[in-house]
């Protein structure tokens, strides 16, 4: 598995009432993906219209499949970044 950070940006014109209407389903899906080891941390920056999602996947296509399984994904534009842990400090 590889690690990715997904920056999801709410599309212009997204109706936040519709978005929040699926919040319970979104939380349930995230928890299921976490239990499966496919998703890590999720951070919201609503003032900036962004969601930051840590994903564990085989490749970027797999990341898209995982993210698109989230109820809120239909309101997002995605930027997918492969990430690695920083190197260990030199002793």
PDB file of N, CA, C and O in Angstrom:
ATOM      1  N   UNK A   1       0.832  -1.189   0.000  1.00  0.00           N
ATOM      2  CA  UNK A   1       0.000   0.000   0.000  1.00  0.00           C
ATOM      3  C   UNK A   1       0.871   1.245   0.000  1.00  0.00           C
ATOM      4  O   UNK A   1       1.939   1.283   0.612  1.00  0.00           O
ATOM      5  N   UNK A   2       0.400   2.236  -0.684  1.00  0.00           N
ATOM      6  CA  UNK A   2       1.057   3.531  -0.731  1.00  0.00           C
ATOM      7  C   UNK A   2       0.173   4.552  -0.020  1.00  0.00           C
ATOM      8  O   UNK A   2      -1.040   4.377   0.088  1.00  0.00           O
ATOM      9  N   UNK A   3       0.800   5.611   0.458  1.00  0.00           N
ATOM     10  CA  UNK A   3       0.053   6.659   1.151  1.00  0.00           C
ATOM     11  C   UNK A   3      -0.158   7.836   0.214  1.00  0.00           C
ATOM     12  O   UNK A   3       0.707   8.189  -0.588  1.00  0.00           O
ATOM     13  N   UNK A   4      -1.336   8.427   0.343  1.00  0.00           N
ATOM     14  CA  UNK A   4      -1.716   9.585  -0.456  1.00  0.00           C
ATOM     15  C   UNK A   4      -2.408  10.601   0.434  1.00  0.00           C
ATOM     16  O   UNK A   4      -3.064  10.250   1.415  1.00  0.00           O
ATOM     17  N   UNK A   5      -2.250  11.864   0.073  1.00  0.00           N
ATOM     18  CA  UNK A   5      -3.042  12.925   0.672  1.00  0.00           C
ATOM     19  C   UNK A   5      -3.927  13.467  -0.438  1.00  0.00           C
ATOM     20  O   UNK A   5      -3.450  13.872  -1.498  1.00  0.00           O
ATOM     21  N   UNK A   6      -5.210  13.464  -0.172  1.00  0.00           N
ATOM     22  CA  UNK A   6      -6.177  13.987  -1.131  1.00  0.00           C
ATOM     23  C   UNK A   6      -6.656  15.331  -0.609  1.00  0.00           C
ATOM     24  O   UNK A   6      -7.094  15.446   0.536  1.00  0.00           O
ATOM     25  N   UNK A   7      -6.569  16.343  -1.458  1.00  0.00           N
ATOM     26  CA  UNK A   7      -7.126  17.644  -1.139  1.00  0.00           C
ATOM     27  C   UNK A   7      -8.399  17.761  -1.969  1.00  0.00           C
ATOM     28  O   UNK A   7      -8.362  17.900  -3.192  1.00  0.00           O
ATOM     29  N   UNK A   8      -9.518  17.701  -1.269  1.00  0.00           N
ATOM     30  CA  UNK A   8     -10.825  17.787  -1.923  1.00  0.00           C
ATOM     31  C   UNK A   8     -11.350  19.203  -1.738  1.00  0.00           C
ATOM     32  O   UNK A   8     -11.449  19.704  -0.618  1.00  0.00           O
ATOM     33  N   UNK A   9     -11.684  19.836  -2.851  1.00  0.00           N
ATOM     34  CA  UNK A   9     -12.192  21.201  -2.829  1.00  0.00           C
ATOM     35  C   UNK A   9     -13.652  21.179  -3.240  1.00  0.00           C
ATOM     36  O   UNK A   9     -14.008  20.625  -4.280  1.00  0.00           O
ATOM     37  N   UNK A  10     -14.496  21.789  -2.413  1.00  0.00           N
ATOM     38  CA  UNK A  10     -15.905  21.859  -2.770  1.00  0.00           C
ATOM     39  C   UNK A  10     -16.076  22.690  -4.039  1.00  0.00           C
ATOM     40  O   UNK A  10     -15.530  23.787  -4.161  1.00  0.00           O
ATOM     41  N   UNK A  11     -16.835  22.150  -4.970  1.00  0.00           N
ATOM     42  CA  UNK A  11     -17.098  22.855  -6.222  1.00  0.00           C
ATOM     43  C   UNK A  11     -17.879  24.143  -5.964  1.00  0.00           C
ATOM     44  O   UNK A  11     -18.701  24.220  -5.051  1.00  0.00           O
ATOM     45  N   UNK A  12     -17.606  25.135  -6.780  1.00  0.00           N
ATOM     46  CA  UNK A  12     -18.352  26.394  -6.704  1.00  0.00           C
ATOM     47  C   UNK A  12     -19.835  26.073  -6.898  1.00  0.00           C
ATOM     48  O   UNK A  12     -20.207  25.348  -7.821  1.00  0.00           O
ATOM     49  N   UNK A  13     -20.652  26.604  -6.044  1.00  0.00           N
ATOM     50  CA  UNK A  13     -22.086  26.387  -6.155  1.00  0.00           C
ATOM     51  C   UNK A  13     -22.603  25.178  -5.399  1.00  0.00           C
ATOM     52  O   UNK A  13     -23.803  24.902  -5.415  1.00  0.00           O
ATOM     53  N   UNK A  14     -21.703  24.449  -4.730  1.00  0.00           N
ATOM     54  CA  UNK A  14     -22.154  23.294  -3.946  1.00  0.00           C
ATOM     55  C   UNK A  14     -23.127  23.786  -2.875  1.00  0.00           C
ATOM     56  O   UNK A  14     -22.839  24.743  -2.157  1.00  0.00           O
ATOM     57  N   UNK A  15     -24.265  23.131  -2.776  1.00  0.00           N
ATOM     58  CA  UNK A  15     -25.272  23.491  -1.781  1.00  0.00           C
ATOM     59  C   UNK A  15     -24.898  22.810  -0.470  1.00  0.00           C
ATOM     60  O   UNK A  15     -25.064  21.599  -0.325  1.00  0.00           O
ATOM     61  N   UNK A  16     -24.397  23.585   0.477  1.00  0.00           N
ATOM     62  CA  UNK A  16     -23.908  23.006   1.721  1.00  0.00           C
ATOM     63  C   UNK A  16     -25.030  22.365   2.533  1.00  0.00           C
ATOM     64  O   UNK A  16     -24.756  21.489   3.354  1.00  0.00           O
ATOM     65  N   UNK A  17     -26.266  22.766   2.334  1.00  0.00           N
ATOM     66  CA  UNK A  17     -27.374  22.076   2.998  1.00  0.00           C
ATOM     67  C   UNK A  17     -27.465  20.636   2.499  1.00  0.00           C
ATOM     68  O   UNK A  17     -27.718  19.723   3.286  1.00  0.00           O
ATOM     69  N   UNK A  18     -27.264  20.428   1.206  1.00  0.00           N
ATOM     70  CA  UNK A  18     -27.252  19.076   0.653  1.00  0.00           C
ATOM     71  C   UNK A  18     -26.042  18.292   1.160  1.00  0.00           C
ATOM     72  O   UNK A  18     -26.141  17.107   1.479  1.00  0.00           O
ATOM     73  N   UNK A  19     -24.914  18.967   1.225  1.00  0.00           N
ATOM     74  CA  UNK A  19     -23.687  18.320   1.717  1.00  0.00           C
ATOM     75  C   UNK A  19     -23.898  17.831   3.140  1.00  0.00           C
ATOM     76  O   UNK A  19     -23.639  16.666   3.440  1.00  0.00           O
ATOM     77  N   UNK A  20     -24.367  18.709   4.019  1.00  0.00           N
ATOM     78  CA  UNK A  20     -24.534  18.336   5.423  1.00  0.00           C
ATOM     79  C   UNK A  20     -25.645  17.313   5.623  1.00  0.00           C
ATOM     80  O   UNK A  20     -25.667  16.623   6.643  1.00  0.00           O
ATOM     81  N   UNK A  21     -26.559  17.203   4.677  1.00  0.00           N
ATOM     82  CA  UNK A  21     -27.626  16.200   4.774  1.00  0.00           C
ATOM     83  C   UNK A  21     -27.081  14.774   4.695  1.00  0.00           C
ATOM     84  O   UNK A  21     -27.727  13.842   5.175  1.00  0.00           O
ATOM     85  N   UNK A  22     -25.900  14.593   4.096  1.00  0.00           N
ATOM     86  CA  UNK A  22     -25.309  13.247   4.001  1.00  0.00           C
ATOM     87  C   UNK A  22     -24.159  13.051   5.000  1.00  0.00           C
ATOM     88  O   UNK A  22     -23.395  12.093   4.885  1.00  0.00           O
ATOM     89  N   UNK A  23     -24.038  13.952   5.973  1.00  0.00           N
ATOM     90  CA  UNK A  23     -22.921  13.901   6.916  1.00  0.00           C
ATOM     91  C   UNK A  23     -22.871  12.581   7.687  1.00  0.00           C
ATOM     92  O   UNK A  23     -21.790  12.017   7.854  1.00  0.00           O
ATOM     93  N   UNK A  24     -23.992  12.085   8.154  1.00  0.00           N
ATOM     94  CA  UNK A  24     -23.993  10.829   8.920  1.00  0.00           C
ATOM     95  C   UNK A  24     -23.530   9.664   8.044  1.00  0.00           C
ATOM     96  O   UNK A  24     -22.774   8.805   8.499  1.00  0.00           O
ATOM     97  N   UNK A  25     -23.978   9.635   6.798  1.00  0.00           N
ATOM     98  CA  UNK A  25     -23.537   8.588   5.870  1.00  0.00           C
ATOM     99  C   UNK A  25     -22.046   8.707   5.582  1.00  0.00           C
ATOM    100  O   UNK A  25     -21.348   7.701   5.459  1.00  0.00           O
ATOM    101  N   UNK A  26     -21.562   9.941   5.474  1.00  0.00           N
ATOM    102  CA  UNK A  26     -20.137  10.186   5.226  1.00  0.00           C
ATOM    103  C   UNK A  26     -19.295   9.649   6.388  1.00  0.00           C
ATOM    104  O   UNK A  26     -18.299   8.960   6.169  1.00  0.00           O
ATOM    105  N   UNK A  27     -19.692   9.964   7.609  1.00  0.00           N
ATOM    106  CA  UNK A  27     -18.958   9.504   8.790  1.00  0.00           C
ATOM    107  C   UNK A  27     -18.939   7.976   8.837  1.00  0.00           C
ATOM    108  O   UNK A  27     -17.902   7.377   9.121  1.00  0.00           O
ATOM    109  N   UNK A  28     -20.068   7.352   8.565  1.00  0.00           N
ATOM    110  CA  UNK A  28     -20.138   5.887   8.582  1.00  0.00           C
ATOM    111  C   UNK A  28     -19.215   5.278   7.537  1.00  0.00           C
ATOM    112  O   UNK A  28     -18.540   4.285   7.810  1.00  0.00           O
ATOM    113  N   UNK A  29     -19.179   5.861   6.345  1.00  0.00           N
ATOM    114  CA  UNK A  29     -18.318   5.334   5.273  1.00  0.00           C
ATOM    115  C   UNK A  29     -16.846   5.524   5.617  1.00  0.00           C
ATOM    116  O   UNK A  29     -16.035   4.628   5.382  1.00  0.00           O
ATOM    117  N   UNK A  30     -16.491   6.685   6.173  1.00  0.00           N
ATOM    118  CA  UNK A  30     -15.105   6.934   6.578  1.00  0.00           C
ATOM    119  C   UNK A  30     -14.690   5.912   7.633  1.00  0.00           C
ATOM    120  O   UNK A  30     -13.594   5.358   7.553  1.00  0.00           O
ATOM    121  N   UNK A  31     -15.538   5.658   8.605  1.00  0.00           N
ATOM    122  CA  UNK A  31     -15.205   4.691   9.652  1.00  0.00           C
ATOM    123  C   UNK A  31     -15.016   3.294   9.072  1.00  0.00           C
ATOM    124  O   UNK A  31     -14.121   2.566   9.503  1.00  0.00           O
ATOM    125  N   UNK A  32     -15.842   2.909   8.103  1.00  0.00           N
ATOM    126  CA  UNK A  32     -15.687   1.605   7.462  1.00  0.00           C
ATOM    127  C   UNK A  32     -14.351   1.526   6.714  1.00  0.00           C
ATOM    128  O   UNK A  32     -13.667   0.504   6.772  1.00  0.00           O
ATOM    129  N   UNK A  33     -13.983   2.591   6.019  1.00  0.00           N
ATOM    130  CA  UNK A  33     -12.709   2.619   5.294  1.00  0.00           C
ATOM    131  C   UNK A  33     -11.524   2.611   6.252  1.00  0.00           C
ATOM    132  O   UNK A  33     -10.497   1.998   5.963  1.00  0.00           O
ATOM    133  N   UNK A  34     -11.660   3.288   7.386  1.00  0.00           N
ATOM    134  CA  UNK A  34     -10.599   3.256   8.399  1.00  0.00           C
ATOM    135  C   UNK A  34     -10.424   1.844   8.945  1.00  0.00           C
ATOM    136  O   UNK A  34      -9.301   1.361   9.092  1.00  0.00           O
ATOM    137  N   UNK A  35     -11.531   1.193   9.241  1.00  0.00           N
ATOM    138  CA  UNK A  35     -11.482  -0.169   9.777  1.00  0.00           C
ATOM    139  C   UNK A  35     -10.808  -1.128   8.794  1.00  0.00           C
ATOM    140  O   UNK A  35     -10.179  -2.109   9.191  1.00  0.00           O
ATOM    141  N   UNK A  36     -10.955  -0.824   7.506  1.00  0.00           N
ATOM    142  CA  UNK A  36     -10.359  -1.644   6.449  1.00  0.00           C
ATOM    143  C   UNK A  36      -8.907  -1.249   6.156  1.00  0.00           C
ATOM    144  O   UNK A  36      -8.242  -1.881   5.336  1.00  0.00           O
ATOM    145  N   UNK A  37      -8.416  -0.196   6.834  1.00  0.00           N
ATOM    146  CA  UNK A  37      -7.047   0.266   6.612  1.00  0.00           C
ATOM    147  C   UNK A  37      -6.862   1.085   5.356  1.00  0.00           C
ATOM    148  O   UNK A  37      -5.729   1.316   4.934  1.00  0.00           O
ATOM    149  N   UNK A  38      -7.948   1.530   4.747  1.00  0.00           N
ATOM    150  CA  UNK A  38      -7.879   2.274   3.481  1.00  0.00           C
ATOM    151  C   UNK A  38      -7.837   3.791   3.679  1.00  0.00           C
ATOM    152  O   UNK A  38      -7.462   4.528   2.767  1.00  0.00           O
ATOM    153  N   UNK A  39      -8.221   4.251   4.864  1.00  0.00           N
ATOM    154  CA  UNK A  39      -8.278   5.686   5.098  1.00  0.00           C
ATOM    155  C   UNK A  39      -7.721   5.991   6.470  1.00  0.00           C
ATOM    156  O   UNK A  39      -7.892   5.225   7.418  1.00  0.00           O
ATOM    157  N   UNK A  40      -7.050   7.128   6.555  1.00  0.00           N
ATOM    158  CA  UNK A  40      -6.517   7.588   7.833  1.00  0.00           C
ATOM    159  C   UNK A  40      -7.241   8.843   8.272  1.00  0.00           C
ATOM    160  O   UNK A  40      -8.470   8.879   8.345  1.00  0.00           O
ATOM    161  N   UNK A  41      -6.469   9.861   8.560  1.00  0.00           N
ATOM    162  CA  UNK A  41      -7.022  11.115   9.077  1.00  0.00           C
ATOM    163  C   UNK A  41      -7.832  11.859   8.023  1.00  0.00           C
ATOM    164  O   UNK A  41      -7.563  11.778   6.825  1.00  0.00           O
ATOM    165  N   UNK A  42      -8.828  12.582   8.511  1.00  0.00           N
ATOM    166  CA  UNK A  42      -9.634  13.468   7.684  1.00  0.00           C
ATOM    167  C   UNK A  42      -9.712  14.804   8.414  1.00  0.00           C
ATOM    168  O   UNK A  42     -10.083  14.861   9.586  1.00  0.00           O
ATOM    169  N   UNK A  43      -9.360  15.877   7.711  1.00  0.00           N
ATOM    170  CA  UNK A  43      -9.403  17.212   8.287  1.00  0.00           C
ATOM    171  C   UNK A  43     -10.253  18.116   7.408  1.00  0.00           C
ATOM    172  O   UNK A  43     -10.166  18.072   6.181  1.00  0.00           O
ATOM    173  N   UNK A  44     -11.070  18.930   8.048  1.00  0.00           N
ATOM    174  CA  UNK A  44     -11.919  19.877   7.330  1.00  0.00           C
ATOM    175  C   UNK A  44     -11.397  21.286   7.512  1.00  0.00           C
ATOM    176  O   UNK A  44     -10.992  21.670   8.610  1.00  0.00           O
ATOM    177  N   UNK A  45     -11.405  22.055   6.440  1.00  0.00           N
ATOM    178  CA  UNK A  45     -11.124  23.487   6.471  1.00  0.00           C
ATOM    179  C   UNK A  45     -12.289  24.150   5.744  1.00  0.00           C
ATOM    180  O   UNK A  45     -12.138  24.663   4.635  1.00  0.00           O
ATOM    181  N   UNK A  46     -13.452  24.130   6.390  1.00  0.00           N
ATOM    182  CA  UNK A  46     -14.674  24.591   5.727  1.00  0.00           C
ATOM    183  C   UNK A  46     -14.605  26.057   5.304  1.00  0.00           C
ATOM    184  O   UNK A  46     -15.176  26.436   4.281  1.00  0.00           O
ATOM    185  N   UNK A  47     -13.915  26.873   6.079  1.00  0.00           N
ATOM    186  CA  UNK A  47     -13.790  28.283   5.700  1.00  0.00           C
ATOM    187  C   UNK A  47     -13.090  28.445   4.358  1.00  0.00           C
ATOM    188  O   UNK A  47     -13.283  29.445   3.667  1.00  0.00           O
ATOM    189  N   UNK A  48     -12.276  27.458   3.993  1.00  0.00           N
ATOM    190  CA  UNK A  48     -11.564  27.488   2.711  1.00  0.00           C
ATOM    191  C   UNK A  48     -12.155  26.502   1.707  1.00  0.00           C
ATOM    192  O   UNK A  48     -11.662  26.384   0.585  1.00  0.00           O
ATOM    193  N   UNK A  49     -13.223  25.787   2.115  1.00  0.00           N
ATOM    194  CA  UNK A  49     -13.871  24.841   1.208  1.00  0.00           C
ATOM    195  C   UNK A  49     -13.029  23.630   0.876  1.00  0.00           C
ATOM    196  O   UNK A  49     -13.099  23.110  -0.238  1.00  0.00           O
ATOM    197  N   UNK A  50     -12.221  23.166   1.840  1.00  0.00           N
ATOM    198  CA  UNK A  50     -11.292  22.054   1.604  1.00  0.00           C
ATOM    199  C   UNK A  50     -11.505  20.936   2.617  1.00  0.00           C
ATOM    200  O   UNK A  50     -11.917  21.157   3.756  1.00  0.00           O
ATOM    201  N   UNK A  51     -11.206  19.727   2.151  1.00  0.00           N
ATOM    202  CA  UNK A  51     -11.152  18.548   3.007  1.00  0.00           C
ATOM    203  C   UNK A  51      -9.839  17.846   2.676  1.00  0.00           C
ATOM    204  O   UNK A  51      -9.522  17.625   1.507  1.00  0.00           O
ATOM    205  N   UNK A  52      -9.075  17.495   3.717  1.00  0.00           N
ATOM    206  CA  UNK A  52      -7.802  16.801   3.552  1.00  0.00           C
ATOM    207  C   UNK A  52      -7.993  15.372   4.035  1.00  0.00           C
ATOM    208  O   UNK A  52      -8.394  15.141   5.175  1.00  0.00           O
ATOM    209  N   UNK A  53      -7.702  14.411   3.159  1.00  0.00           N
ATOM    210  CA  UNK A  53      -8.001  13.009   3.455  1.00  0.00           C
ATOM    211  C   UNK A  53      -6.760  12.161   3.196  1.00  0.00           C
ATOM    212  O   UNK A  53      -6.192  12.181   2.104  1.00  0.00           O
ATOM    213  N   UNK A  54      -6.357  11.425   4.213  1.00  0.00           N
ATOM    214  CA  UNK A  54      -5.241  10.492   4.084  1.00  0.00           C
ATOM    215  C   UNK A  54      -5.794   9.152   3.590  1.00  0.00           C
ATOM    216  O   UNK A  54      -6.731   8.607   4.173  1.00  0.00           O
ATOM    217  N   UNK A  55      -5.204   8.627   2.510  1.00  0.00           N
ATOM    218  CA  UNK A  55      -5.692   7.391   1.909  1.00  0.00           C
ATOM    219  C   UNK A  55      -4.526   6.425   1.726  1.00  0.00           C
ATOM    220  O   UNK A  55      -3.420   6.822   1.359  1.00  0.00           O
ATOM    221  N   UNK A  56      -4.792   5.166   1.985  1.00  0.00           N
ATOM    222  CA  UNK A  56      -3.837   4.085   1.725  1.00  0.00           C
ATOM    223  C   UNK A  56      -4.377   3.299   0.536  1.00  0.00           C
ATOM    224  O   UNK A  56      -5.472   2.740   0.596  1.00  0.00           O
ATOM    225  N   UNK A  57      -3.603   3.261  -0.542  1.00  0.00           N
ATOM    226  CA  UNK A  57      -4.094   2.643  -1.773  1.00  0.00           C
ATOM    227  C   UNK A  57      -2.921   2.125  -2.596  1.00  0.00           C
ATOM    228  O   UNK A  57      -1.765   2.462  -2.339  1.00  0.00           O
ATOM    229  N   UNK A  58      -3.241   1.300  -3.590  1.00  0.00           N
ATOM    230  CA  UNK A  58      -2.189   0.759  -4.453  1.00  0.00           C
ATOM    231  C   UNK A  58      -1.675   1.798  -5.437  1.00  0.00           C
ATOM    232  O   UNK A  58      -0.484   1.822  -5.746  1.00  0.00           O
ATOM    233  N   UNK A  59      -2.567   2.662  -5.936  1.00  0.00           N
ATOM    234  CA  UNK A  59      -2.178   3.690  -6.902  1.00  0.00           C
ATOM    235  C   UNK A  59      -3.238   4.791  -6.928  1.00  0.00           C
ATOM    236  O   UNK A  59      -4.248   4.708  -6.229  1.00  0.00           O
ATOM    237  N   UNK A  60      -3.001   5.813  -7.735  1.00  0.00           N
ATOM    238  CA  UNK A  60      -3.913   6.964  -7.785  1.00  0.00           C
ATOM    239  C   UNK A  60      -5.309   6.577  -8.264  1.00  0.00           C
ATOM    240  O   UNK A  60      -6.296   7.176  -7.836  1.00  0.00           O
ATOM    241  N   UNK A  61      -5.401   5.589  -9.141  1.00  0.00           N
ATOM    242  CA  UNK A  61      -6.714   5.136  -9.596  1.00  0.00           C
ATOM    243  C   UNK A  61      -7.489   4.525  -8.438  1.00  0.00           C
ATOM    244  O   UNK A  61      -8.688   4.763  -8.296  1.00  0.00           O
ATOM    245  N   UNK A  62      -6.816   3.747  -7.619  1.00  0.00           N
ATOM    246  CA  UNK A  62      -7.431   3.160  -6.435  1.00  0.00           C
ATOM    247  C   UNK A  62      -7.870   4.256  -5.466  1.00  0.00           C
ATOM    248  O   UNK A  62      -8.930   4.145  -4.849  1.00  0.00           O
ATOM    249  N   UNK A  63      -7.070   5.310  -5.327  1.00  0.00           N
ATOM    250  CA  UNK A  63      -7.440   6.443  -4.478  1.00  0.00           C
ATOM    251  C   UNK A  63      -8.768   7.033  -4.961  1.00  0.00           C
ATOM    252  O   UNK A  63      -9.668   7.283  -4.159  1.00  0.00           O
ATOM    253  N   UNK A  64      -8.883   7.252  -6.254  1.00  0.00           N
ATOM    254  CA  UNK A  64     -10.120   7.817  -6.804  1.00  0.00           C
ATOM    255  C   UNK A  64     -11.321   6.932  -6.496  1.00  0.00           C
ATOM    256  O   UNK A  64     -12.389   7.436  -6.147  1.00  0.00           O
ATOM    257  N   UNK A  65     -11.155   5.627  -6.621  1.00  0.00           N
ATOM    258  CA  UNK A  65     -12.248   4.698  -6.326  1.00  0.00           C
ATOM    259  C   UNK A  65     -12.653   4.819  -4.853  1.00  0.00           C
ATOM    260  O   UNK A  65     -13.841   4.857  -4.532  1.00  0.00           O
ATOM    261  N   UNK A  66     -11.673   4.880  -3.974  1.00  0.00           N
ATOM    262  CA  UNK A  66     -11.952   5.004  -2.545  1.00  0.00           C
ATOM    263  C   UNK A  66     -12.683   6.311  -2.259  1.00  0.00           C
ATOM    264  O   UNK A  66     -13.718   6.314  -1.592  1.00  0.00           O
ATOM    265  N   UNK A  67     -12.151   7.411  -2.760  1.00  0.00           N
ATOM    266  CA  UNK A  67     -12.760   8.717  -2.500  1.00  0.00           C
ATOM    267  C   UNK A  67     -14.159   8.800  -3.103  1.00  0.00           C
ATOM    268  O   UNK A  67     -15.075   9.325  -2.471  1.00  0.00           O
ATOM    269  N   UNK A  68     -14.327   8.293  -4.303  1.00  0.00           N
ATOM    270  CA  UNK A  68     -15.639   8.358  -4.951  1.00  0.00           C
ATOM    271  C   UNK A  68     -16.690   7.516  -4.239  1.00  0.00           C
ATOM    272  O   UNK A  68     -17.882   7.661  -4.510  1.00  0.00           O
ATOM    273  N   UNK A  69     -16.264   6.635  -3.331  1.00  0.00           N
ATOM    274  CA  UNK A  69     -17.228   5.863  -2.546  1.00  0.00           C
ATOM    275  C   UNK A  69     -17.806   6.684  -1.392  1.00  0.00           C
ATOM    276  O   UNK A  69     -18.745   6.245  -0.726  1.00  0.00           O
ATOM    277  N   UNK A  70     -17.255   7.861  -1.158  1.00  0.00           N
ATOM    278  CA  UNK A  70     -17.762   8.732  -0.098  1.00  0.00           C
ATOM    279  C   UNK A  70     -18.972   9.523  -0.597  1.00  0.00           C
ATOM    280  O   UNK A  70     -18.960  10.024  -1.721  1.00  0.00           O
ATOM    281  N   UNK A  71     -20.008   9.637   0.222  1.00  0.00           N
ATOM    282  CA  UNK A  71     -21.208  10.362  -0.207  1.00  0.00           C
ATOM    283  C   UNK A  71     -20.966  11.813  -0.625  1.00  0.00           C
ATOM    284  O   UNK A  71     -21.651  12.319  -1.513  1.00  0.00           O
ATOM    285  N   UNK A  72     -20.011  12.479  -0.002  1.00  0.00           N
ATOM    286  CA  UNK A  72     -19.765  13.891  -0.328  1.00  0.00           C
ATOM    287  C   UNK A  72     -18.907  14.097  -1.565  1.00  0.00           C
ATOM    288  O   UNK A  72     -18.769  15.225  -2.039  1.00  0.00           O
ATOM    289  N   UNK A  73     -18.333  13.036  -2.090  1.00  0.00           N
ATOM    290  CA  UNK A  73     -17.395  13.158  -3.210  1.00  0.00           C
ATOM    291  C   UNK A  73     -18.015  13.816  -4.431  1.00  0.00           C
ATOM    292  O   UNK A  73     -17.297  14.435  -5.217  1.00  0.00           O
ATOM    293  N   UNK A  74     -19.300  13.705  -4.611  1.00  0.00           N
ATOM    294  CA  UNK A  74     -19.929  14.292  -5.808  1.00  0.00           C
ATOM    295  C   UNK A  74     -19.854  15.811  -5.820  1.00  0.00           C
ATOM    296  O   UNK A  74     -20.120  16.435  -6.848  1.00  0.00           O
ATOM    297  N   UNK A  75     -19.497  16.414  -4.694  1.00  0.00           N
ATOM    298  CA  UNK A  75     -19.366  17.872  -4.631  1.00  0.00           C
ATOM    299  C   UNK A  75     -17.913  18.334  -4.661  1.00  0.00           C
ATOM    300  O   UNK A  75     -17.645  19.522  -4.479  1.00  0.00           O
ATOM    301  N   UNK A  76     -16.975  17.426  -4.886  1.00  0.00           N
ATOM    302  CA  UNK A  76     -15.550  17.754  -4.778  1.00  0.00           C
ATOM    303  C   UNK A  76     -14.809  17.699  -6.101  1.00  0.00           C
ATOM    304  O   UNK A  76     -15.147  16.927  -6.998  1.00  0.00           O
ATOM    305  N   UNK A  77     -13.786  18.542  -6.196  1.00  0.00           N
ATOM    306  CA  UNK A  77     -12.711  18.423  -7.174  1.00  0.00           C
ATOM    307  C   UNK A  77     -11.528  17.870  -6.382  1.00  0.00           C
ATOM    308  O   UNK A  77     -11.290  18.297  -5.252  1.00  0.00           O
ATOM    309  N   UNK A  78     -10.787  16.931  -6.959  1.00  0.00           N
ATOM    310  CA  UNK A  78      -9.732  16.262  -6.221  1.00  0.00           C
ATOM    311  C   UNK A  78      -8.339  16.599  -6.730  1.00  0.00           C
ATOM    312  O   UNK A  78      -8.106  16.699  -7.935  1.00  0.00           O
ATOM    313  N   UNK A  79      -7.424  16.771  -5.791  1.00  0.00           N
ATOM    314  CA  UNK A  79      -5.987  16.820  -6.064  1.00  0.00           C
ATOM    315  C   UNK A  79      -5.394  15.692  -5.238  1.00  0.00           C
ATOM    316  O   UNK A  79      -5.558  15.656  -4.018  1.00  0.00           O
ATOM    317  N   UNK A  80      -4.704  14.770  -5.903  1.00  0.00           N
ATOM    318  CA  UNK A  80      -4.168  13.583  -5.244  1.00  0.00           C
ATOM    319  C   UNK A  80      -2.651  13.660  -5.237  1.00  0.00           C
ATOM    320  O   UNK A  80      -2.011  13.827  -6.275  1.00  0.00           O
ATOM    321  N   UNK A  81      -2.083  13.532  -4.023  1.00  0.00           N
ATOM    322  CA  UNK A  81      -0.636  13.634  -3.857  1.00  0.00           C
ATOM    323  C   UNK A  81      -0.096  12.365  -3.200  1.00  0.00           C
ATOM    324  O   UNK A  81      -0.538  12.008  -2.108  1.00  0.00           O
ATOM    325  N   UNK A  82       0.846  11.679  -3.841  1.00  0.00           N
ATOM    326  CA  UNK A  82       1.533  10.593  -3.134  1.00  0.00           C
ATOM    327  C   UNK A  82       2.424  11.221  -2.064  1.00  0.00           C
ATOM    328  O   UNK A  82       3.080  12.232  -2.316  1.00  0.00           O
ATOM    329  N   UNK A  83       2.448  10.632  -0.885  1.00  0.00           N
ATOM    330  CA  UNK A  83       3.253  11.182   0.206  1.00  0.00           C
ATOM    331  C   UNK A  83       4.077  10.074   0.846  1.00  0.00           C
ATOM    332  O   UNK A  83       3.728   8.895   0.774  1.00  0.00           O
ATOM    333  N   UNK A  84       5.159  10.470   1.461  1.00  0.00           N
ATOM    334  CA  UNK A  84       5.999   9.554   2.227  1.00  0.00           C
ATOM    335  C   UNK A  84       6.294  10.205   3.584  1.00  0.00           C
ATOM    336  O   UNK A  84       6.167  11.417   3.753  1.00  0.00           O
ATOM    337  N   UNK A  85       6.679   9.386   4.514  1.00  0.00           N
ATOM    338  CA  UNK A  85       7.077   9.912   5.819  1.00  0.00           C
ATOM    339  C   UNK A  85       8.409  10.630   5.665  1.00  0.00           C
ATOM    340  O   UNK A  85       9.219  10.261   4.814  1.00  0.00           O
ATOM    341  N   UNK A  86       8.639  11.644   6.476  1.00  0.00           N
ATOM    342  CA  UNK A  86       9.940  12.318   6.413  1.00  0.00           C
ATOM    343  C   UNK A  86      11.040  11.347   6.848  1.00  0.00           C
ATOM    344  O   UNK A  86      10.791  10.415   7.613  1.00  0.00           O
ATOM    345  N   UNK A  87      12.250  11.576   6.355  1.00  0.00           N
ATOM    346  CA  UNK A  87      13.354  10.690   6.751  1.00  0.00           C
ATOM    347  C   UNK A  87      13.625  10.798   8.244  1.00  0.00           C
ATOM    348  O   UNK A  87      13.373  11.831   8.865  1.00  0.00           O
ATOM    349  N   UNK A  88      14.139   9.723   8.802  1.00  0.00           N
ATOM    350  CA  UNK A  88      14.506   9.720  10.213  1.00  0.00           C
ATOM    351  C   UNK A  88      15.671  10.678  10.437  1.00  0.00           C
ATOM    352  O   UNK A  88      16.531  10.817   9.567  1.00  0.00           O
ATOM    353  N   UNK A  89      15.708  11.333  11.583  1.00  0.00           N
ATOM    354  CA  UNK A  89      16.828  12.243  11.858  1.00  0.00           C
ATOM    355  C   UNK A  89      18.152  11.472  11.933  1.00  0.00           C
ATOM    356  O   UNK A  89      18.202  10.324  12.374  1.00  0.00           O
ATOM    357  N   UNK A  90      19.193  12.124  11.500  1.00  0.00           N
ATOM    358  CA  UNK A  90      20.541  11.545  11.543  1.00  0.00           C
ATOM    359  C   UNK A  90      21.050  11.677  12.967  1.00  0.00           C
ATOM    360  O   UNK A  90      20.973  12.745  13.573  1.00  0.00           O
ATOM    361  N   UNK A  91      21.566  10.585  13.486  1.00  0.00           N
ATOM    362  CA  UNK A  91      22.070  10.613  14.886  1.00  0.00           C
ATOM    363  C   UNK A  91      23.561  10.674  14.913  1.00  0.00           C
ATOM    364  O   UNK A  91      24.158  10.705  15.989  1.00  0.00           O
TER     365      UNK A  91
END
